[in-house]
Amino acid sequence: MPKFFILIIASYILGNIYIFVRGLQALGHLSLAFRVTFIALYWICALLLIVSFSIRNAQQIPFNVGHTIFTIGAGWLVFILYMVVFLACTDLVRLFNKSFHYGFAISLILTTCLLVYGYINYKLPNKQVFSIFINKPIITGDKLKIVAVSDWHLGFGTEKGLLKKNIDRINALKPDIILIAGDLIDNSVVPVASEEMDKELNRLEAPLGIYMSPGNHEYISGLRQCEDFLKKTKINLLIDSIVTLPCGLQIIGRNDYSNRNRMTADELARMTDPSKPVILIDHQPYNLNEAQHIGADLQFSGHTHNGQVFPLNLLTNYLFEISYGYGKREQTHYYVSSGIALWGPPFRIASNSEIVVFDLSFAK
């Protein structure tokens, strides 16, 4: 197991123990029955994270039950993060003021307020609009509207109701083309298929088509199963393949970075006509110089979630050349989206869910 994941697991266990001990100290004056209830509920919540992963492919689990288990279990990660931070601060205060005895209550109130804000923020995606000029012509007209999203993570995390609302938001923008930069499915196709989310996805409207590249979570969910599910939708899954639209625009869907056997930039470059506009969908924004080598005029990516919750955005800023937002190198435009939904904990703190609109204009 990689050292990073060992560190995460160890931090999760130690964080739970720290909060549990401080909680028992704070509740010491209450009845035994209350404290026993606290102990039981606390460790049930802590263990639900493990349970949520173990049931991801269980077909007999009702969706509402799976969704509740996943939400509490994954949300507990962020609860632990902020409770540890606030408790550490209040314990520091207590070192200098022995009469201060409200650290646990204050930490719990602050954490709860932060999580409520993060939940509301996650449910209301921003609309980001960019006007981009591409110095190549298309066959018909000289403008296109593209709506691009990433990281939907459909399943026990992102349920059908939220999917429906976001599809309504996308359709209201009246795009010519829709792009999906991977991680449409979260951890398993089973809950997505059981809820018939393909019927909602088929309400997406774009006259020139809907195109998607795979993300690492399509591999986690089982790429073959994801492909079978997507065949029931209007979404065109592009895996190291290219489609040329009637207007001449070329869209490349690159295989995910987690597949080390994906095509090289050289191989993809040989598939394109450099005189026509090229859009590259690549889930993970690594090796951005390869888009220039391929001849892409615009690369759209996701994966980073812009850290999702503070301070993880500091980590993604360190790991990726562009961890979020717009950039340009020579003639290639880049956009890394924070995602329309999210993985795991249903909170956005110091980041936002988003739908991206590219108003493209082309040389005449």
N, C-alpha and C positions, 0 to 999 in steps of 0.2 A: 504494500500500500504506500503511495507517495507520502513523503514527509508532510506535505501541505495538509492532506486529509487527516493524518494522525494529529496534527496540531489543532485542526478544527474540532475533531472529536474530543480531544483532551480539554480544549477550552470550553466546549459545551458542557461536559461533565463537571468541571471545576466551577463554572459559572452557576450551574444549577445547585451545587452543594453550597456555595457561598450565599446565594439568595435564600435557600431553604433554612440555613442556620440563622441568618439574620431575621427571617420571618418568624421562626420559632421564638427567638428572643423577644421580638416585638409583641408576640401574641401570648407570652408567658403568663400574663395575668388573667387570661380568659379561661373558660371551662375546658375540661379535658375533652369533652365531646367536640367542641369547636376546633380544638387543636388536632384531634384525630381526623376530622373532616378536612382540615387544611392539608394535612400530610397526604391523605389519599388523593385529593383533587390535584395537588401540586405534582405528584409523581405520575399520575395518570396523564396530565398535560405534557410532562416532560417526555414520556414514553410514546406518545401519539405520533411523534416525528418518525420513529422507527416503524410503528404500525402502518403509517400512511404509505411508506415505500413497499412494505410487504404485501399490501392488498392491491397494488396498482393494476395487476392483471386479473384480479378476482372477479369473475363474471357474475357471481351470486351476490355481490355486495350492492345494495341499492345505491343509486347515484347520490342521493341526499346524505346518506350515511357516510359514504366515501368522501364527499365534498366537506362535510363537517369535520371528519377526522383529519383530512389533509389541511384544512384551514387552521385548525387549532394547533396541530403538530408543527406545521411550517411557521405559523405566526409566533409560536413559542421561541423560535430562534431569535427574532427581533426583540421580543419581550426580554429575553435573557440579556441580550446585548445592551439595551438601554438601562435595564435595572442594575446591571453590574456597574455601568458608568456612573449613574446617579448615586447608588449606594456607596461607591468608592469615594465620591465627592463628599457625601454627608458624613461618612466615617472619618474623613480627613478633618472636617469641621469639629467632630466630636473629640478629636485628639486635643484640640485647643479649648474646648468648652465641654467639660464633663457633664454639665447639666442638660445638654442637648440630647433628647431622646426621641425625636420624631423623624429620624432618617429614613426608616422603612416606609412610613406613611407618605412622606414627601416624595420619595423615589417612586412609589407606586402611582401616586397622583400624576406626577410629571410624565412617567412612562405611558400611562393610560391616555393622557391628553395627546401625546405625540403620536401614538398609534391610531387614535381616532382621526387625527389630521392626515396621517399617512394613508389610511384606508380611503378617505374621501378623495384625496389627491389622486390615488391610483384609479379610481372609478371614473374620473373626468379627464380624458386625454386632451392635450393641447393640439392645436392645428399649426403646423410649421409650414410656411409657404416660401418657396425659393424660385426666383426667375433666373433661368440659366440659358445663355446663348451658346449654341454648338455650331461651330464654323464649318458645317457640312450640310448639304441640302438633303431634303427628303423628296420623294417623288410627287406627292400630293400635298399642297398647302405648305405652311412654314411654321406651324405651331401645334403642340400637343400638350394635353394635361395628363400628368401621371400622378396617381395616388399610390404611395409606397408605405408599407407597414412591415414590421418584423416582430418576432417573439410573441406570438399570440398565446402559446402554451395552453392549448385547449385540453381539457380533461377535468380532473377533480379540482384543479386550481381555478381555471377560467371556465365558468359554467355557461350553459346555453343562453341564459338571460343576458349576460354581459356581451356575449358574442353577437346577439341580435341587435343590441343597442349600437355596437361599434359598426356593424354592417350598415345600419341605417345612416350613421354619420358618414361613412365612406360613400354610399350611394348618393347622399345629398350633395356631394361635391361634384357629381357628374364627370367622372374621369373618363378619358379615352382608353387608358391602360391602367391596370392595377398590378403592382409588384409586391411580392411577399418574400422577404429575405430570411427564410428558414425559421425553424422552431415553431411551426404552426401547431404541432402536437407536443404535448408535454412529456409524460413518462410512459404512456401506454395508449394504444388505439382503442382499447376495450371500452372505457367510459365515454369516449368520443363517439364511437359507433352506437353504443347502447342508448345514448341521448339523441341519436340521429342528427348530429350537428352538420352532416353533409347537406341536409335540407336548408339549413340557414346559410351555409357557404354558397349554395347555389342561387341565393338571392343577390349575390354580388353582381353588379352591372358595369360592364366596360366593353364597348363595341369592338375594340381592337384586342381584347383578350386579357386574361389573368395569368401571370407567370410567377413561378416560385422556384427558388433553389432550396436544397435540403440544408438543415442545420444539424448540429450535433445531437439535438433531442430527437430528430427523426431516426438517428441511429440507435439512441437509447431505447426508443419505442419499438424498434425493429423496422428497418427501411422497407422490407418487403411488405409488411403489414400496412405501413403508411402509404406505399404506392397503391396497394389494393383499395384503400379507403379513398384516396384522391381520385381514383378512376370513377368514383360515383359523383364527382363534382366537376365544375367547369374549370378547375385550376389545372394549368399545364405545368407539370413538374419537369424542370430542366436540370439534368445531372450531367455536367460537362457536355452540354449540348447547346445549340444555337437555333433560334427561330428568326426568320426574316419576315417582317410584316409587309403587307401590300404597299405601304408607304415607303418602304426601303429601310426602316429602322431595324437594327439587329439587336436582339436581346440574348445575352449569354447567361445561363444559370450554371454557376460553378459548383462542383461537388464540394462537400464541406471539408474544411481544413483538418478535421479529425480523421478523414480517410487519407492515409499517406500515399495511396495509389491513385489519387486524382490526377487529372491531366496537368501537365506543366503549362506555364505561360506560353512557351513556344508552340506547343500543340494547339492551344486555343487560338493563338494569333493566326495560325495557318488556316483556321476555319472562317475567318472574317474577311470582309471586303473593306479595306482601310479607307475607301472613298466615301463610305456610307456611315452614318452615326451608329455607335456601339454603346449599349448600356450593359453593364456587368452587375449581376446580383451575386454577391459572395457573402455568406452568413457571417463569418468571422473576419474582422478587419486586420488580418496579419499581412505582412509583405505587400504594402500598398504600391510599391514600385512595379509590381507585376501587372497591375491594371494598365499602367502606361505602356508596358511592353506588349500587352495584348492589343493595345490601341483603343482602349475604352475611353469614351468621352465622359461617362458618368459611372461611378461605382456606388451601389447602394448596399449597405451592410447593417447588421444589428449585433446581437450576441452580448454586448457589454452591459446593457440595461442602464448605462451611465451609473453603474454601481448600485442602483436601486435604492439603497438606504445609506445615509452618512454613517461612518466614514469610508464605506467601501468604494465610493466614487474616487477617492484618493488612490486606491489600489488600481482601479481600472485606468486611471490617468497615467499611472506608472507602467502598466503592462502594454498599453496600446499606443501606437503613434497618434492616432486620432481615436479617442475613446468615446467621443460624442460630438455630434454636430458636423458642420461644413468645413471642408478644406479644399485646396486646389494646388495641383502640381503640374506645371507646364500647361498642357491642354486638357488635363483630366480633372474633372470635378469629383469630389468624394462627399458622401454623407453617411455617417454612422448614427443610426437611430437608437433611442433609448427603449424602443419597443411600445407596441400598443397595449400590451398587458404585462405580465411578469412571471418569473419563476418563483414558486414557493410562497414565502410570506406575502400576504396581500396588502403591502404597504409601499408607498413611495415617499421617501423623506430625503430631501435635497436632490430629487430627480422627478421627472414627470413622464407619465404615459403620453404617447403622441401619435398623430397621423401626419405624414409628410406629403406635401403637395409640391410637385415640380412643374412649373409652367415653363415648358421648353420652347425656345424659338430657334429656328435653323436658318442657315444661309440660304439665300434665294438663288 
